[in-house]
Amino acid sequence: MEVLRASCFDYRYPAHSHDEFVIAAFIRGAQRHRIARYHGIAEPGSIMIIPPGEAHTGEALESDLGWDYCAFYPTAQFINALATDILPGTGNLDFGRDLLRKNTALADELLQASLLASQSQDALERQCAVYDALGTIIARYGERTGRSVKAASRPADIRKAQAFLADEFHGRLSMDDVASAVGLSQYHLMRSFRAATGLSVHQYLTQVRLRHAKVLLAKGISAAQTATTVGFYDQSHLINQFRRYFGVTPKQYAMASR
């Protein structure tokens, strides 16, 4: 599981989504964001829970003040496994429609867990802190339902396009390649894909490539080799996209993954 702690000022997250949940706690300043069609402001003591596949952005409400936050990225499988031991009922975990909640105590618990996750040399201590914090979030805001995550309810042709991009991400793709693979016109694909995912086809493909890049970088593969392996033009292209989406360079990410 990735755990992030960040202090942002003039940095702005472009529209993107995650295959995992995003569970974040805001500590200082204020972040203005868009999640799907929802616009809001996260202030200190706020908890944000974004389900997998939900496109979102983020930037400082005031660039001279910025915002500090921590975030956890657990998979749906991991979260549902925890929920099985915490909540009654059956089905997948659902956090409801409220994406932003005010709970200073829980925000502080998430912050402390993120600090231990990055600083403690004791694996058991790290794991207990993260499990306890996420367990508290699930117990407080979760409900087990029969509903599945958003990505699974997308139209079949969009899921087919996503599967094609997931398989062919390393190649030089054109819109015609993707449209032909799913049997749609290029314009219809572009319009339908954005409506279903909140992202353009190119933005989605970039994220697929970056996810693969993170795996290779964490294994110690050089940025130059990683770039060509996952489909970027060169190392510079990888560095620019990595910094744009994650706020750090591939080298910084690789060092933090050790």
C-alpha positions, 0 to 999 in steps of 0.5 A: 500500500502506498502512503503519502505525506505532502505539503503543497503550495503552487502544485496542482493535481491534474484530473486523474483517478486511482485503481485503489481507494484514496483515504486522506486526512487534511492537516493544515491550509485548505485544498480546493478539489473536484471529484466527479461533479462535486466541488469542495474545499478540504480544511484541517480536520477533514477526512476525504474518501474517494472510491476507485475509478473516481476522477479528481483534481486538487489545488491550494485554495490560497497558493501562499498558504498551501495545504498539508495532508496525508493519504492512504491508497488501499485496494478494494480487495484489502478494504473489503477484507478488513470490512469482513472482520469489522462490519455485519452483513455481506457484499462490498464496502460502501462509504456512501455519497459524502466524500468529505467529512469533518472529524478531527480525531480521525484525521489525527489518527490517520496522520499518526499512522502515516508518520509511523508508516514512514518512520518506524523501523518495526514492520509490526508497528507500521502494520498495526498503525495502518490497520487500526486507522483504516479499521476506524474509518471503516467502522465509522463510515462504512457499510457493506452492500451489494453495490460494486465499485464504479469502474465495474458499472461502466458500459461494456465498450468502455471497459473493453477500451480500458482493457485494450489500453491495459494490454497495449500500453507499451506501444505507440497507440492512436485513437484509431487503434483504440476505437477499432479495438472496441468497434466505435467511431473515434469521436464517439469513443472520446465522448463516451470514455470521458463521460464514463471515466472523467478522463480523456483516453490519453489521460487514462493511458498516461495513468496506466503507463505511470502505474507500471512505471512505479512498479519498475522503479520500486524494483530498482529499474532505471528511469531510462529503461522504465520510460521505454518499457512502459511506452513513454518516448524517453526518460525526459517524458517520463520525468515530466509526466511523473512529476505532473501527476505525483509531485515527485521525480521518478528518482525520488519515488524509487528512493522512497520505495526502498 
